[in-house]
Amino acid sequence: MSAPLPIEHAASWYASSANASPERPSLSGEVSCDVCVVGAGFTGISAALHLAEQGLKVMVLEAARVGYGASGRNGGQIVNSYSRDMDVIEERFGAQTARALGDMAFEGNSIIRERIVRYGIDCDLREGNLFAACNTRQMKACASTRHCGSATAIPVSSCWKATPISVKSAPKAM
Ligand SMILES: Cc1cc2nc3c(=O)[nH]c(=O)nc-3n(C[C@H](O)[C@H](O)[C@H](O)COP(=O)(O)OP(=O)(O)OC[C@H]3O[C@@H](n4cnc5c(N)ncnc54)[C@H](O)[C@@H]3O)c2cc1C
């Protein structure tokens, strides 16, 4: 097998604090497999693992390094949410779709936790989420658990009332 790619992760707190991971060799020669997954981020690795668990021979091709893209640069939080609040999704696509998406988010959460246990993944998992509100409007949204999805009706475990701060240009609710 040839030497590992010289491509390094982008310099970040995440890269410098990451647990050690094995170097992967470049592909050489001809290989055959049942499924070839392109891209070793969360999506590709998760798909490859699902397929391998079904007994298929899977190869993952990555242009740089495992976790080189968004997966190696994100905040690492299992947030159970999308870039739009569930009520926005519900309004736009209907309750059924919103519920399906909400369920999918929570199913993904369970899959991550199950895999961490099953494969003994050394990923420093810490339990708990913090939803922070920067203004009164966001506080109201937090208090009514909208960020967790009215469609899924899954309650927030705790919601603390913070003193609203005054900001000229309030950030949009995530
Ligand atoms: C700054 C930031 C913070 C985030 N924070 C969070 C968070 O806290 N919680 C959360 O749940 N989500 C978060 N996200 C979102 C999350 O990181 C992404 O949704 C997720 O990582 C996407 O994974 P992916 O596998 O689809 O893509 P990527 O991780 O980007 O993987 C794609 C991979 O494919 C490779 N590739 C591309 N083209 C080719 C090719 N032609 N041949 C071979 N390989 C190729 C790339 O090198 C890369 O490694 C964050 C995202 C960002 C950017």
The ligand as an SDF file (V2000), in Angstrom:
LIG
                    3D

 53 58  0  0  0  0  0  0  0  0999 V2000
  -18.7500   24.9400   11.3160 C   0  0  0  0  0  0  0  0  0  0  0  0
  -19.7840   23.8390   11.3600 C   0  0  0  0  0  0  0  0  0  0  0  0
  -20.3430   23.4880   12.5880 C   0  0  0  0  0  0  0  0  0  0  0  0
  -21.3090   22.4680   12.6470 C   0  0  0  0  0  0  0  0  0  0  0  0
  -21.7650   22.0700   13.8770 N   0  0  0  0  0  0  0  0  0  0  0  0
  -22.5960   20.9870   13.9570 C   0  0  0  0  0  0  0  0  0  0  0  0
  -22.9790   20.4650   15.2180 C   0  0  0  0  0  0  0  0  0  0  0  0
  -22.5560   20.9250   16.2710 O   0  0  0  0  0  0  0  0  0  0  0  0
  -23.8310   19.3990   15.2250 N   0  0  0  0  0  0  0  0  0  0  0  0
  -24.2820   18.8240   14.0720 C   0  0  0  0  0  0  0  0  0  0  0  0
  -25.0540   17.8610   14.1510 O   0  0  0  0  0  0  0  0  0  0  0  0
  -23.9190   19.2950   12.8580 N   0  0  0  0  0  0  0  0  0  0  0  0
  -23.0860   20.3440   12.7750 C   0  0  0  0  0  0  0  0  0  0  0  0
  -22.6630   20.7930   11.5400 N   0  0  0  0  0  0  0  0  0  0  0  0
  -23.1630   20.0890   10.3440 C   0  0  0  0  0  0  0  0  0  0  0  0
  -22.3900   18.7710   10.1270 C   0  0  0  0  0  0  0  0  0  0  0  0
  -21.0220   18.9480   10.3740 O   0  0  0  0  0  0  0  0  0  0  0  0
  -22.6180   18.3090    8.6900 C   0  0  0  0  0  0  0  0  0  0  0  0
  -24.0130   18.1970    8.4640 O   0  0  0  0  0  0  0  0  0  0  0  0
  -21.9810   16.9550    8.4530 C   0  0  0  0  0  0  0  0  0  0  0  0
  -20.6350   16.9220    8.9010 O   0  0  0  0  0  0  0  0  0  0  0  0
  -22.0540   16.6170    6.9710 C   0  0  0  0  0  0  0  0  0  0  0  0
  -21.3860   15.3980    6.8090 O   0  0  0  0  0  0  0  0  0  0  0  0
  -21.1300   14.8510    5.3730 P   0  0  0  0  0  0  0  0  0  0  0  0
  -20.4800   13.5080    5.5420 O   0  0  0  0  0  0  0  0  0  0  0  0
  -22.3790   14.8990    4.5800 O   0  0  0  0  0  0  0  0  0  0  0  0
  -20.1320   15.8860    4.6820 O   0  0  0  0  0  0  0  0  0  0  0  0
  -18.5710   16.1190    4.9720 P   0  0  0  0  0  0  0  0  0  0  0  0
  -18.2040   15.8880    6.3890 O   0  0  0  0  0  0  0  0  0  0  0  0
  -18.2270   17.4420    4.4050 O   0  0  0  0  0  0  0  0  0  0  0  0
  -17.8760   14.9540    4.1540 O   0  0  0  0  0  0  0  0  0  0  0  0
  -17.7100   14.9560    2.7740 C   0  0  0  0  0  0  0  0  0  0  0  0
  -16.3750   14.2670    2.5020 C   0  0  0  0  0  0  0  0  0  0  0  0
  -16.3160   13.9400    1.1300 O   0  0  0  0  0  0  0  0  0  0  0  0
  -15.0000   14.1610    0.6710 C   0  0  0  0  0  0  0  0  0  0  0  0
  -15.0940   14.3310   -0.7760 N   0  0  0  0  0  0  0  0  0  0  0  0
  -15.7490   15.3180   -1.4360 C   0  0  0  0  0  0  0  0  0  0  0  0
  -15.6580   15.1070   -2.7570 N   0  0  0  0  0  0  0  0  0  0  0  0
  -14.9550   13.9520   -2.9240 C   0  0  0  0  0  0  0  0  0  0  0  0
  -14.5410   13.2150   -4.0670 C   0  0  0  0  0  0  0  0  0  0  0  0
  -14.8350   13.6230   -5.3110 N   0  0  0  0  0  0  0  0  0  0  0  0
  -13.8370   12.0870   -3.8790 N   0  0  0  0  0  0  0  0  0  0  0  0
  -13.5400   11.6710   -2.6160 C   0  0  0  0  0  0  0  0  0  0  0  0
  -13.9030   12.3350   -1.4960 N   0  0  0  0  0  0  0  0  0  0  0  0
  -14.5990   13.4610   -1.6690 C   0  0  0  0  0  0  0  0  0  0  0  0
  -14.5510   15.3990    1.4340 C   0  0  0  0  0  0  0  0  0  0  0  0
  -13.1360   15.5080    1.4990 O   0  0  0  0  0  0  0  0  0  0  0  0
  -15.1570   15.1480    2.8050 C   0  0  0  0  0  0  0  0  0  0  0  0
  -14.2960   14.4660    3.7020 O   0  0  0  0  0  0  0  0  0  0  0  0
  -21.7270   21.8070   11.4490 C   0  0  0  0  0  0  0  0  0  0  0  0
  -21.1640   22.1830   10.2210 C   0  0  0  0  0  0  0  0  0  0  0  0
  -20.1980   23.1720   10.1790 C   0  0  0  0  0  0  0  0  0  0  0  0
  -19.5660   23.5190    8.8390 C   0  0  0  0  0  0  0  0  0  0  0  0
  1  2  1  0
  2  3  1  0
  2 52  2  0
  3  4  2  0
  4  5  1  0
  4 50  1  0
  5  6  2  0
  6  7  1  0
  6 13  1  0
  7  8  2  0
  7  9  1  0
  9 10  1  0
 10 11  2  0
 10 12  1  0
 12 13  2  0
 13 14  1  0
 14 15  1  0
 14 50  1  0
 15 16  1  0
 16 17  1  0
 16 18  1  0
 18 19  1  0
 18 20  1  0
 20 21  1  0
 20 22  1  0
 22 23  1  0
 23 24  1  0
 24 25  2  0
 24 26  1  0
 24 27  1  0
 27 28  1  0
 28 29  2  0
 28 30  1  0
 28 31  1  0
 31 32  1  0
 32 33  1  0
 33 34  1  0
 33 48  1  0
 34 35  1  0
 35 36  1  0
 35 46  1  0
 36 37  1  0
 36 45  1  0
 37 38  2  0
 38 39  1  0
 39 40  1  0
 39 45  2  0
 40 41  1  0
 40 42  2  0
 42 43  1  0
 43 44  2  0
 44 45  1  0
 46 47  1  0
 46 48  1  0
 48 49  1  0
 50 51  2  0
 51 52  1  0
 52 53  1  0
M  END
$$$$
